[in-house]
Amino acid sequence: MADALRKLRKAANLSGERLAVRCSMSQSKISRIERGRILPTVIDVERILKALEVPPEVGRELVALARRANVQHVSWRAAAEMGLWRQQAELKALAESSTTVRQFLPAIPSGLLQTEEYARQVLTPTVPGDVSWNRERAVAARVESQVVLQDESRTFIFLMPEHAVRWQRVDRAVLARQCVHMACISELPNVHIAIIPQSVKVRASPLNVFAIYDDRLVAAELFSGEVVLRDPRDVSYHLSLFEYFLSHALAGDHGTAFLRALAEEFMRERELFETVT
């Protein structure tokens, strides 16, 4: 892509400085793009093509290439080979470089919200073919990463449907403690936990976990790994999705009260189960 953009500029008989003016970019950025030193966004490529008056059929190919280049996939298997604890450190660094972190969690609570016992169960392989890793080191790294929540210069918004909190991959006592833990975290001034009750009608489907870091990138989780999206239009779309789901949620004191009520419910269910058995 870098080579193609450079050739198109030369074919248009434009210097890097003149192209930079036409694109409202710096000349140094144009140079770094053409040398392959930085990855241009889809919007960057569209601006360059427009300035060069590139034919639509050529432009479509380069825009499609830019869109593919701005998508990154990392498999959980590769992450395990590298060491999941390293990935936890990378996620912590990503959060520390962001002003606002939004996480949509239709499956289970975020690693930033998990108690140690809940995280240990989550990181234990359960399905044939699951990736295995150094569990205790990964648990320790996950718990350590939660210190970022104490930084009040950053805002964290965690949004999840009720069934994500209820999903019983651990026993009821652990679920109860997990809910109390989240309720306590939600009282931090810079942390907001919102819950979408099962009784609320929501016309969109919660297809997958995703996290949005400012307006820079989206990290979406799949069963096989993680996909990182940097195209501004993809980021904008996920911001719209997040706001749509958030508009159906209980937030603030209402969300905190909901979590504490769930904790009490889990403990009652546990006591009833023990009585029956």
N, C-alpha and C positions, 0 to 999 in steps of 0.2 A: 504494500500500500504506500509506503514512504517513497519507494522508487517511482511508482506510477504518478504520485502527486508532483514529484520533482520534474519528471519528464513533461507532464502537462503544463507546468509553469514555464518551462523553457520553450515548449512549443508555442505558447502564447506570447513569447518574447517579453516576459516580465521578470524583473529582478525580484529578489526576496523582499527588498524594502518596499517596492511598489505594490506587491501582492499583500504585504502586511497592512498597508494603508487601506487597500480596498476591503480587506477582511476585518478591519478594526482589531487586529492582533499586533503583538510585538514582532519585530523582525527576528528576534532570538527564538521565539516560539515557532515561527515558520521554519527556521533553520533546524531546530530540534526535531520537528515532525518529519522533515525531509530526510534527516539523517537516521531516523528510527530511534532517536533517543527518548522520545516520549510518545505515548499512545494518544492520538487525537480522539476526541469524542465524536459521536455521529454528527453533532451540530457543528463542530469544528470543520469536519470534512464537507458538510453541506455548504458552509460559508465559503470555503476555498473553491469548491466547484462552481458556485454561483459567480464568484469573482473572476474565475477563469473562463466563464461562459462555456462550460463543458457540455457536450451533447447529452440529452437525457439518458440515452441507452448506456453510455459510458458511466455517467454519474450514478445510475442505479446500481451498477455492479460494485462501484467503490463504496457507496453508502452501505450496501449489504455486507461488504467485507469489513467495514468499520464496526457495524453492529455485531458481527461475529467476534471480532477482535476484542470488543468490550465486554464479552461474557467469559467468565472464568469458572471452570468446574474443578473442584477438588474432591476426590472420592474419600470416604471414611477409611477405606483400606490404606490409601496413601498417607492419610493423617495418622493412622495407627502405626504405620511403619516409621514415620518421622517421630512419633511420640505425641499422644493426645495432649499431654501436659504442655507441649510447645504450642499447640493450637490454642489452648486456654490462655497462654501468655499473649499470643497474637490478638485474641479477641479483647483482652484487657487493654492492650496498647491501642487498639482501634477505638474502644470506648473512650480512652483517655485523650484521644486526638479529636473527639467530637464534642460539640456543645449540647446537642440533643440526640438521644438514642431512643428510637421507638421500636418495640418488639411486639409482633402479633404472634400469639402462641395458641393455636387451636388444638395442640396435642397434650403438652404438659407445661408446667411452669418453667421459666427461663433458668438456666444454670446460675444466673446472678441472683436468683431468688431461692435456690434449693438449700435445704438443710443438708448437713453432711450425710445423715442416714438415708435421706431421699436420693441424694446424688449417687450414693454407693449402689443403690438398687438400679437407678437409671443407667449407670455405666457398667452394669453386669450383663454380659451377653445372655440372651434368653431364647432367641430364635436360631434354628440351624442355619449356618452361613453368616451369622453375625460376626462382625470384626471383634477380635479380642485385643486388649491393650493392658498396659500396666495400670490396673484399676486404682490402686491406692494412691499412686502418684497423680493420676488424673483427678481423683476426688480432691486431693490436697490442693492442686492447682485451681480447681473450680472454686473451692471455698476461698482461697487466697484472692482470686480475681474479684471477689465481691467487695473488696475494700474500695473499689472505684465508686461505689454508691455513696460513700461518705463525702465525696467531693461536691460541695454545694454549688460550685460554679458550673456544674453540668446537670442537665435535666434528663430523667429516665421515665419513659412511659411504657408500662407493660399492660398489654391488652389480651384478655383470653376469655373464651366462652366458659360457661359453668362446667361443661363436661370435661374440660381440660383439668380442672381442679379436682373433679370427682373420679377421674380415671384411676381404677384401683390396681395399679401395678405394685403397690405396697399395702401393708395391712392398715386397718382403720386408725390405729393409734399413731402411726407414722404420718398418715394423711392429716390427722387432726393437728399434730405438731407442725406440719408443713403449712397449714392454713394460718395458725397462730403466728408463725415466723413471718409469713407474707404480710399479715395484718400489721405487725410491728414495723416492718420495713416501710410499709405504705405511709407511716406517720412521719417519715423523714421529709423535710420540706421540699426536697428536689426529686422525690420519687413518687410516681403516681401509678397506682394499680387499679385497673378498671376491669369489671367482670360483666359479661353479657349473660343475663339469666336465661335459662332454658325456656322460660315462659314468654320471652319476647320474640315476636316475629321478625326475622331478618331475611330479606329476599336474596341476598348474595350468599355463596357457599364459602366456608373457610377451608380452602384447598391445601394450604401448606404454611409452615412456619416461615416468617421472614423478619428481618431486622433492617431498619433504615438508619443510616448514620448521617445526620444533618441532611443535606440534599446532595451528598456525594455519591453514595452507593447503596445498593440493596444486597443483602446476603440472604438467599432463600435456601431452606433445607429440604433435601429429598431423602428417601430411604438410603440411597446409594452414596450421598455426599452433599456438597454445598455448591450452589451456583452464585457467583457474584456478578451483579449487573451494574454497569457504570453509565449506560446511555441515559442522559437526562430525562428522556421521555419515559423510560422504564421507571426511573426513580420517582418522577412526578405521578405516574399511574399508581405506584404503590403507596405514595403519600395520600392519594385520593381514596384508595381502598382502606387505608388505616383510619382516616377520618370518618369514612362511612360506617365502619364497624364500631368505632368509638362512640358515634352518635346514638348507638343502641345500648350502651353499657352503663352500669352503675359505677360511678367514680367518686373520688374524694371520701368523705366520711361514710357515704352509702356503700361504697365498695369495701371499705374496711369492716364495717358492720356485717356485711354479707359473708366475708371470710371468717369472721369470728363465729357467726351463726353456723356455718358449715362445720367448723371445728367441733362445736358442741354436738352437732348432729352425728358426726363420725364417732365421737366418744360414746354417745348413747347407743349407737348401733353396735359398737364393740362390746359394751357391757351386756346388751341383749344377746348377742351372739355367744358370749362366754357363758351366760346363764343357761341358754338352750343346750349348749354342748357339754 
